[in-house]
Amino acid sequence: MRTPHRVGVYLGAVQFLFALTWVVYVIYLPQLAAKAGLGKEAVVWILVLDQMIFAVMDALTGIAADRVARSVGRLGALVVALTLVSCAAFVALPYVAPAADPKVFLALTILWSLTSSALRAPPLVLIGRYAPQPSHPWLASLTLLGLGIAAGLAPFLALKLKGVDPALPFVVSTLALAATALGIVWAERALAGRFAAPAAATARPPRLGGRAAAFLAAIVLLAAGFQIHFQLNSAPQYLQFAKPEDLPYLMPIFWVGFNLCMLPASLATRRWGGIVVMAAAGVAGAIALYGASVAARLDMLAAAQFLAGGAWGCVLMSAVSAALAFGHTGREGSVTGALFALLAVATLARLAFVAAGLGAVPGVAAVLGWLPVVAWLAAGALLLVAAGSARAAPSRAGAA
């Protein structure tokens, strides 16, 4: 069976536009919160609340996707319905903020957060349910490519949107996302019509055991290491050799590595499985993170950041592939939803750390310098043990 490349490209476009709405939201949230009568200190706590909601809803929508996907066409319809509600709430934010009291503004942001999780785990369930298992790593890389491109563009958007009325980017990004998301029904029917009926329709959902638990524990370590490195350590590392105005051009180097390394690494995941590639990427990434922490020149730091980004891309792509394999058949959404929920928890922890002002505590900065390295090495070791147990016992999750 041929890999359904068009569906992968389409899902990548959806993720790109979805991630762009988040970027626009973060850029304008301080301005909108101020117009709604909220203090500057409330912004980070709103973001914390968003991630709390994402963590819960990612898990719940993943479970719901498993149930709904048993009938062809229902999952796509559910995703479209929730996405349209999400888009309506999102596009209303710049119009409601100046006229509403803080409670109304917060209610609207909560509604957006609750419904936007429909575009995180559920679309990947389509890949897990219908696409041939050997194609999962490549399709996962195409899907995640959209996220990587959007993340790389974020600093440039922050520069370009300075002084621009928020209504324009909110409306444009929302309309583009809504129009694109309508195609999810086509994607589901295209996959269902091209390939055999999903095995979940006749097979009993798998029982998730110790290897799945080790996989999720490793995700926690890897996601925490990523948040500390990229969000907390990277800018200070660059500022040792560059000026603040150079950061929008330096920070995307990480995401260039993410995008360029992830696609070819999907071939390795297809050959050796997601757990093995995650373990290798975790160890290689730890070495790159260490290199970034001790770099003596800007070019050395840039190279280390590129390699660290590449390792993170390999981790995420192989993690999605492993999640789909662990959940095959019948729990693809549950495991993938748990994956995204843990990523949201890591973001939540980082935002809470910043909101609490813990970065100013003496000695914390030194700990943050080596903590990502230790976290990624520990994750790599944990995954290697899990991979060894897979070799010792036959498993249906061959791609895991």
C-alpha positions as a printed Julia matrix, in Angstrom:
400×3 Matrix{Float64}:
   0.0     0.0    0.0
   1.24    3.45  -0.88
   1.67    6.07   1.81
  -1.16    8.68   1.71
   1.18   11.67   1.36
  -1.59   14.16   0.61
  -3.27   13.45   3.93
   0.03   13.95   5.77
   0.63   17.28   4.02
  -2.94   18.32   4.77
  -2.61   17.48   8.48
   0.69   19.39   8.54
  -1.12   22.45   7.13
  -3.8    22.12   9.82
  -1.19   21.94  12.57
   0.69   24.9   11.08
  -2.4    27.11  11.09
  -3.46   25.89  14.53
  -0.01   26.67  15.94
  -0.11   30.11  14.31
  -3.32   30.94  16.17
  -1.51   30.09  19.41
   1.41   32.31  18.42
  -0.95   35.2   17.64
  -2.75   34.61  20.94
   0.46   34.74  22.98
   1.68   37.86  21.18
  -1.5    39.83  21.79
  -2.63   38.4   25.13
  -0.95   41.12  27.25
  -2.61   43.84  25.17
  -6.03   42.17  25.18
  -5.88   41.38  28.9
  -5.07   45.02  29.65
  -8.05   46.17  27.58
 -10.27   43.76  29.51
  -9.1    45.28  32.79
  -6.67   42.57  33.85
  -3.29   43.42  35.32
   0.01   42.55  33.67
   0.7    39.86  36.26
  -2.48   38.03  35.22
  -1.15   37.19  31.74
   1.16   34.36  32.77
  -1.54   32.86  34.98
  -3.98   32.92  32.05
  -1.4    30.95  30.08
  -1.06   28.54  33.01
  -4.84   28.07  32.99
  -4.75   27.44  29.24
  -2.21   24.66  29.68
  -4.17   23.12  32.54
  -7.19   22.95  30.27
  -5.11   21.59  27.38
  -3.73   18.83  29.62
  -7.2    17.69  30.69
  -8.86   18.12  27.31
  -6.07   16.39  25.37
  -6.64   13.28  27.45
 -10.43   13.49  27.2
 -10.56   14.25  23.47
  -8.17   11.37  22.82
 -10.49    8.98  24.63
 -13.53   10.45  22.85
 -11.78   10.12  19.5
 -11.32    6.38  20.06
 -15.02    5.94  20.66
 -16.23    8.18  17.86
 -13.79    6.79  15.27
 -15.47    3.39  15.35
 -17.87    4.73  12.71
 -16.35    6.25   9.56
 -17.06    9.95   9.21
 -17.97   10.69  12.83
 -14.47   11.67  14.0
 -14.0    14.2   11.21
 -17.42   15.7   11.89
 -16.65   16.02  15.62
 -13.3    17.7   14.96
 -14.88   20.17  12.54
 -17.69   21.04  14.96
 -15.34   21.67  17.89
 -12.91   23.59  15.69
 -15.63   25.94  14.47
 -16.64   26.67  18.07
 -12.97   27.24  18.91
 -12.53   29.58  15.95
 -15.64   31.56  16.9
 -14.36   32.05  20.44
 -10.87   32.94  19.23
 -11.91   35.52  16.64
 -14.18   37.19  19.2
 -11.35   37.86  21.66
 -10.06   41.17  20.19
 -13.62   42.49  19.89
 -14.81   41.42  23.32
 -11.72   42.49  25.3
 -12.26   46.29  25.14
 -15.98   46.06  25.92
 -16.2    43.17  28.35
 -15.4    42.8   32.03
 -12.57   40.43  32.97
 -14.93   37.52  33.69
 -16.37   37.56  30.16
 -12.91   37.76  28.61
 -11.66   34.86  30.73
 -14.75   32.81  29.91
 -14.06   33.29  26.21
 -10.42   32.24  26.55
 -11.52   29.15  28.5
 -14.02   28.23  25.79
 -11.28   28.55  23.18
  -8.9    26.39  25.23
 -11.55   23.74  25.86
 -12.42   23.29  22.2
  -9.03   23.81  20.53
  -7.76   20.44  21.78
  -9.82   18.9   18.97
  -6.93   19.67  16.63
  -4.19   18.07  18.69
  -4.62   14.31  19.23
  -7.81   13.46  17.23
  -6.38   14.11  13.72
  -3.54   11.72  14.47
  -6.09    9.03  15.28
  -6.95    9.04  11.58
  -3.38    8.02  10.81
  -3.37    5.32  13.48
  -6.74    3.87  12.48
  -6.5     3.84   8.7
  -2.98    4.39   7.33
  -0.63    1.38   7.02
   1.53    1.1   10.12
   4.87    1.42   8.25
   3.74    4.84   7.01
   3.05    6.24  10.5
   6.52    7.77  11.11
   6.52    9.61   7.77
   2.96   10.87   8.23
   3.75   11.92  11.8
   6.77   13.89  10.56
   4.68   15.66   7.92
   2.09   16.54  10.54
   4.63   17.81  13.07
   6.43   19.77  10.36
   3.57   22.26  10.51
   4.19   22.81  14.23
   7.93   23.22  13.68
   7.5    25.8   10.92
   5.05   27.82  12.99
   7.36   27.74  16.03
  10.27   28.9   13.88
   8.22   31.8   12.52
   7.03   32.95  15.95
   9.87   35.43  16.65
   9.47   37.02  13.22
   5.73   37.32  13.67
   6.27   39.03  17.01
   8.38   41.64  15.2
   6.1    42.1   12.21
   2.9    42.35  14.26
   4.15   45.16  16.49
   1.69   48.01  16.23
  -0.78   45.99  14.13
  -4.37   45.99  15.36
  -5.09   42.53  16.81
  -8.37   42.16  14.92
  -6.59   41.62  11.58
  -4.27   38.7   12.55
  -7.01   37.13  14.66
  -9.51   37.19  11.81
  -7.05   36.09   9.11
  -5.56   33.21  11.12
  -8.99   32.05  12.28
 -10.57   32.06   8.84
  -7.6    30.19   7.38
  -7.75   27.57  10.14
 -11.53   27.14   9.91
 -11.45   26.76   6.13
  -8.61   24.25   6.29
 -10.09   22.24   9.16
 -13.22   21.56   7.1
 -11.08   19.17   5.07
 -10.7    16.78   8.0
 -13.86   15.02   6.88
 -12.28   14.54   3.45
  -9.1    13.2    5.07
 -11.02   10.64   7.1
 -13.1     9.42   4.17
 -10.05    9.39   1.87
  -8.14    7.14   4.26
 -11.14    4.95   5.03
 -11.95    4.53   1.35
  -8.4     3.76   0.32
  -7.46    1.28   3.0
  -9.17   -1.62   4.71
 -11.65   -0.99   7.47
  -9.89   -0.12  10.73
  -8.88   -3.15  12.7
 -10.37   -1.54  15.8
 -13.8    -2.34  14.45
 -13.2    -6.02  15.04
 -10.21   -6.26  17.36
 -10.19   -5.87  21.1
  -8.34   -2.75  22.34
  -4.89   -3.6   23.71
  -3.93   -3.58  27.35
  -1.23   -1.03  28.02
   1.58   -2.41  30.16
   4.93   -1.48  31.61
   6.55   -0.41  28.34
   3.78    2.1   27.72
   4.27    3.45  31.26
   8.02    3.77  30.67
   7.28    5.53  27.39
   5.01    8.09  29.07
   7.51    8.62  31.91
  10.22    9.3   29.34
   7.93   11.83  27.66
   7.7    13.73  30.95
  11.5    13.88  31.23
  12.05   14.81  27.58
   9.31   17.47  27.56
  10.6    19.0   30.79
  14.11   19.1   29.37
  12.87   20.78  26.21
  10.92   23.43  28.13
  13.86   24.28  30.38
  16.36   24.36  27.54
  14.49   26.24  24.86
  12.23   28.5   26.91
  14.5    29.27  29.87
  18.13   28.62  28.88
  18.44   29.37  25.16
  18.02   33.15  25.22
  20.56   33.66  28.05
  22.99   31.37  26.23
  22.71   33.43  23.04
  23.0    36.7   24.94
  26.5    35.71  25.99
  27.58   36.32  22.38
  24.81   38.37  20.74
  22.59   41.39  21.29
  18.93   41.15  22.32
  17.8    42.38  18.9
  19.54   39.36  17.34
  17.41   36.83  19.23
  14.53   36.69  16.67
  17.07   35.47  14.11
  18.94   33.09  16.41
  16.16   31.35  18.31
  14.65   29.74  15.14
  17.91   27.81  14.58
  16.55   25.22  16.99
  13.42   24.8   14.85
  15.41   24.61  11.63
  17.13   21.56  13.11
  13.75   20.24  14.25
  12.28   20.41  10.74
  15.31   19.19   8.79
  16.22   16.21  10.95
  12.72   14.91  11.64
  11.82   13.89   8.09
  14.84   11.64   7.36
  14.67   10.26  10.91
  11.22    8.87  10.1
  13.02    6.24   7.98
  14.98    5.13  11.03
  11.77    4.96  13.07
  10.19    2.79  10.41
  13.19    0.47  10.52
  13.93    0.26  14.27
  10.76    1.55  15.93
   9.77    4.64  17.86
  11.19    3.63  21.24
  14.68    2.96  19.87
  14.79    6.22  17.91
  13.46    8.16  20.9
  16.2     6.68  23.07
  18.94    7.49  20.56
  17.6    11.0   20.01
  17.36   11.59  23.74
  21.01   10.64  24.29
  22.21   12.57  21.22
  20.1    15.54  22.28
  21.6    15.47  25.78
  25.07   15.74  24.25
  23.88   18.7   22.13
  22.32   20.37  25.18
  25.59   19.99  27.05
  27.42   21.49  24.07
  25.08   24.48  24.13
  25.7    25.02  27.84
  29.51   25.1   27.44
  29.8    26.7   23.98
  32.63   29.23  23.8
  31.56   30.94  20.58
  28.35   31.87  18.83
  28.93   29.46  15.93
  29.47   26.58  18.37
  26.29   27.51  20.23
  24.3    27.76  16.99
  25.5    24.33  15.9
  24.57   22.83  19.28
  21.13   24.45  19.11
  20.59   23.07  15.61
  21.47   19.55  16.78
  19.33   19.89  19.92
  16.38   20.96  17.77
  16.98   18.04  15.45
  16.98   15.66  18.41
  13.72   17.13  19.71
  12.14   16.7   16.27
  13.22   13.05  16.22
  11.85   12.58  19.73
   8.42   14.0   18.92
   8.05   12.22  15.59
   9.05    8.85  17.01
   6.94    9.49  20.12
   3.81    9.98  18.02
   4.66    6.83  16.05
   5.18    4.88  19.27
   1.94    6.22  20.76
  -0.01    5.08  17.7
   1.68    1.69  17.92
   0.97    1.28  21.63
  -2.67    2.16  21.04
  -3.14   -0.05  17.98
  -5.9    -1.04  17.66
  -8.64    0.88  19.43
  -6.68    3.13  21.8
  -4.72    5.32  19.39
  -6.49    8.41  20.66
  -6.09    7.54  24.33
  -2.31    7.08  24.13
  -1.78   10.0   21.75
  -4.01   12.17  23.93
  -1.92   11.19  26.96
   1.21   12.17  25.02
  -0.12   15.65  24.25
  -1.47   16.02  27.78
   2.01   15.4   29.19
   3.5    17.93  26.79
   0.95   20.44  28.08
   1.84   19.57  31.68
   5.51   20.3   30.95
   4.57   23.69  29.49
   2.32   24.32  32.49
   5.17   23.56  34.9
   7.5    25.95  33.09
   4.91   28.76  33.1
   4.16   28.21  36.77
   7.9    28.31  37.48
   8.13   31.69  35.75
   4.95   33.04  37.36
   6.23   32.12  40.81
   9.5    33.95  40.17
  11.6    30.89  41.0
  14.19   31.81  38.38
  15.39   34.61  40.65
  16.13   32.25  43.54
  19.91   32.01  44.13
  21.46   28.91  42.64
  18.44   27.99  40.46
  20.05   29.29  37.26
  23.01   26.94  37.73
  20.67   23.98  38.2
  18.7    24.89  35.1
  21.93   24.73  33.1
  22.48   21.0   33.61
  18.95   19.79  34.4
  17.87   19.31  30.72
  20.98   17.21  30.07
  20.24   14.91  33.01
  16.55   14.67  32.09
  17.25   13.66  28.5
  19.94   11.16  29.5
  17.58    9.61  32.04
  14.82    9.4   29.42
  17.19    7.77  26.96
  18.22    5.16  29.54
  14.61    4.46  30.45
  13.67    3.98  26.8
  16.63    1.69  26.17
  15.41   -0.55  28.98
  11.93   -0.5   27.44
  13.36   -1.36  24.04
  15.27   -4.26  25.57
  12.11   -5.63  27.14
  10.41   -5.42  23.75
  13.07   -7.65  22.23
  12.68  -10.13  25.05
   8.92  -10.45  24.59
   6.94  -10.37  21.34
   4.73   -7.3   21.0
   2.01   -6.24  18.65
   3.37   -2.68  18.79
   6.14   -3.4   16.36
   6.56    0.24  15.43
   6.87    1.23  19.08
